[in-house]
Amino acid sequence: MSPIILHVLVPAILPALFFLVASTPVEVLGCATRGLLAVLIAFISVLSALAAAIVGMRRKRTGDPKANWWAVSAIFLSIPPVALSILA
């Protein structure tokens, strides 16, 4: 699989899903459900970003040239928690 697909497009699913839930009208999901879904997506994104950062740091120590792709994944995965703290 291409590094762009693996480290950019796949991690971009969580921010897209977060903004889809955040932009959904209250009448569709309800206020509490929409908020809980946004928090759940942000929490999953935080855990995934931490995992990607740890993998990237381990690979950087061994000198793997693909370690920077893991940093890109961590940056994409950190968008929902930052957006949640700004929107909340």
SERO-4910 file (N, C-alpha, C, O; in steps of 0.05 Angstrom, whole numbers):
BEGIN
 pado doro    nc1    nc2    nc3   cac1   cac2   cac3    cc1    cc2    cc3    oc1    oc2    oc3
  Met    A     17    -23      0      0      0      0     18     25      0     39     25     13
  Ser    A     10     45    -14     25     70    -17     26     84     10      6     84     25
  Pro    A     48     97     17     50    112     42     30    135     44     21    142     65
  Ile    A     23    147     21      3    169     21    -24    158     30    -38    171     45
  Ile    A    -32    135     19    -57    124     27    -57    115     56    -76    121     71
  Leu    A    -35    102     65    -34     91     92    -31    113    113    -42    110    135
  His    A    -16    134    108     -9    153    128    -23    180    125    -21    197    143
  Val    A    -38    184    103    -52    210    100    -82    205     97    -98    216    112
  Leu    A    -90    188     78   -118    184     73   -133    168     95   -155    176    103
  Val    A   -120    147    105   -133    132    126   -136    148    152   -157    148    164
  Pro    A   -115    162    161   -118    178    185   -137    202    181   -147    213    200
  Ala    A   -141    211    156   -158    233    151   -188    226    154   -205    243    153
  Ile    A   -193    200    157   -221    191    161   -232    202    187   -255    211    188
  Leu    A   -216    201    209   -226    210    235   -232    240    236   -253    247    246
  Pro    A   -215    257    225   -223    286    225   -247    291    207   -264    307    215
  Ala    A   -249    277    185   -273    280    168   -298    271    182   -319    284    181
  Leu    A   -297    249    197   -319    239    212   -326    258    235   -350    263    240
  Phe    A   -306    269    248   -311    288    269   -326    313    259   -345    321    271
  Phe    A   -316    324    237   -329    348    227   -356    342    215   -374    360    214
  Leu    A   -361    318    206   -387    310    196   -407    309    220   -429    319    218
  Val    A   -398    297    242   -415    297    266   -419    325    277   -442    331    285
  Ala    A   -398    341    278   -401    368    289   -418    386    272   -431    404    283
  Ser    A   -419    381    246   -436    398    229   -464    388    225   -480    400    211
  Thr    A   -470    365    236   -497    353    234   -516    370    250   -510    377    273
  Pro    A   -539    376    239   -559    392    255   -568    377    280   -568    352    281
  Val    A   -575    391    301   -583    380    326   -609    363    322   -613    343    336
  Glu    A   -625    370    303   -650    356    299   -646    327    289   -663    310    292
  Val    A   -623    322    276   -617    296    265   -609    276    286   -620    255    288
  Leu    A   -589    283    302   -578    265    322   -586    271    350   -585    253    368
  Gly    A   -593    295    356   -598    304    383   -572    315    395   -550    308    386
  Cys    A   -575    332    414   -552    347    425   -534    328    440   -509    329    435
  Ala    A   -544    312    457   -527    294    474   -513    273    457   -489    268    461
  Thr    A   -528    261    438   -516    241    421   -494    252    404   -472    240    401
  Arg    A   -499    276    393   -479    289    376   -454    295    392   -431    292    383
  Gly    A   -457    305    416   -434    312    433   -419    287    442   -394    287    442
  Leu    A   -433    266    449   -419    241    457   -404    229    434   -382    218    438
  Leu    A   -416    230    410   -402    219    387   -377    235    381   -356    224    374
  Ala    A   -378    262    383   -355    279    379   -333    273    399   -309    272    392
  Val    A   -340    269    424   -321    263    445   -308    236    440   -284    232    444
  Leu    A   -325    216    432   -315    189    426   -295    189    403   -274    177    405
  Ile    A   -302    204    382   -284    205    359   -258    219    367   -236    210    359
  Ala    A   -260    241    382   -235    255    391   -218    237    409   -194    237    407
  Phe    A   -231    221    426   -216    203    444   -202    181    428   -178    175    433
  Ile    A   -215    169    409   -203    149    392   -180    162    376   -159    149    372
  Ser    A   -184    186    367   -163    200    352   -138    206    370   -116    204    360
  Val    A   -143    213    395   -120    218    413   -104    192    417    -80    193    416
  Leu    A   -118    171    422   -104    145    426    -89    137    401    -66    127    402
  Ser    A   -101    141    378    -88    134    353    -64    152    347    -43    143    337
  Ala    A    -66    178    353    -44    196    349    -21    189    367      2    191    359
  Leu    A    -27    182    392     -5    174    411      9    149    401     33    147    402
  Ala    A     -7    130    391      5    105    381     22    111    356     44    100    353
  Ala    A     13    128    338     28    135    314     54    150    322     75    146    310
  Ala    A     52    168    342     76    182    351     96    163    363    120    167    359
  Ile    A     87    144    379    106    125    391    119    108    370    143    103    371
  Val    A    103     98    351    115     82    329    135     99    313    157     89    306
  Gly    A    128    124    308    146    141    293    172    147    308    194    147    296
  Met    A    170    150    334    195    155    350    212    130    351    237    132    349
  Arg    A    200    107    354    216     82    354    230     78    327    253     70    327
  Arg    A    215     83    306    228     79    280    249    101    274    268     95    259
  Lys    A    245    124    285    265    146    281    291    138    295    313    144    285
  Arg    A    289    125    318    313    117    333    329     96    317    353     95    319
  Thr    A    315     79    302    329     58    287    338     68    260    352     53    246
  Gly    A    331     92    253    340    104    228    323     97    204    332     98    181
  Asp    A    298     89    208    280     82    186    272    108    172    262    127    184
  Pro    A    275    108    145    268    133    130    238    137    129    229    159    122
  Lys    A    222    117    135    193    121    134    181    131    161    157    132    164
  Ala    A    199    138    180    189    147    206    174    173    204    157    179    220
  Asn    A    181    190    185    168    216    182    139    213    174    122    230    180
  Trp    A    132    191    160    104    186    153     87    182    177     64    189    178
  Trp    A     99    170    198     84    166    223     78    192    237     58    195    250
  Ala    A     97    211    234     92    238    245     69    252    230     53    265    242
  Val    A     68    248    204     45    259    188     19    247    198     -1    261    200
  Ser    A     19    221    203     -5    208    213    -13    219    240    -37    224    245
  Ala    A      6    224    257      0    235    284    -11    263    282    -29    270    297
  Ile    A     -1    278    263    -12    306    259    -40    305    250    -57    320    260
  Phe    A    -46    288    230    -74    286    221    -93    276    243   -115    285    245
  Leu    A    -83    257    259   -100    246    280   -104    265    303   -121    261    320
  Ser    A    -87    286    306    -90    305    328   -110    327    321   -115    344    338
  Ile    A   -120    328    297   -139    349    290   -165    348    305   -174    368    316
  Pro    A   -179    325    308   -204    324    323   -203    334    353   -220    349    361
  Pro    A   -182    325    368   -182    336    396   -177    366    397   -188    379    415
  Val    A   -161    376    379   -156    405    379   -181    419    371   -188    440    383
  Ala    A   -195    409    351   -220    421    342   -241    420    364   -257    438    368
  Leu    A   -242    397    379   -261    395    401   -256    415    423   -275    427    434
  Ser    A   -231    420    429   -224    439    450   -230    468    440   -237    485    457
  Ile    A   -228    473    415   -235    499    404   -265    503    403   -275    525    410
  Leu    A   -279    483    394   -308    485    390   -324    483    416   -346    493    418
  Ala    A   -312    471    437   -326    467    462   -327    492    479   -339    491    501
***
